[in-house]
Amino acid sequence: MDRIRQAVTKARQDRTTGGRLSGASTSGSLGARFHSAPARESEQFQEVACDFARFGEHRIISNEQDPVLNAYRILRTRVLQKMEENNWRTLAVVSPGSGAGKSVTAINLAIAIGSKEGSRATLVDLDF
């Protein structure tokens, strides 16, 4: 998580314009505010700044002292081991109905995977 906070802090410092990402919403369920950072030629993805203070309100792990973090680290390790065994590169978190915690699980798992050195995670949240 420290790497994410450092990246956000660096993006804020490097940002010369306060432009918003097109289509970004400030009224989303997490209350995160997204702002574009200047793109570097060597990067494929834009960095975004998030309102970390609001994450805890929605059960999103936002600090290293969160007791739930260890459970997601164990889940991350087991998932990555299984994915490596089968040469999988994609993971889906699904359930038959809404309100089961898919988004919260996917977000926290993506944070745990992204915080492991040498691992990357791209999260796509879709509702049919």
Buried (B, 14 or more C-beta within 10 A) or exposed (E): BEEBBEBBEEBEEEBEEEEEEEEEEEEEEBBBBBBBBEEEEEEEEBBBBBEBEBBEEBBBBBEEEBEEBEEBBEBBEEBBEEBEEEEEEEBEBEEEEEEEEBBBBBBBBBBBBBBBEEEEBEEEEEEE
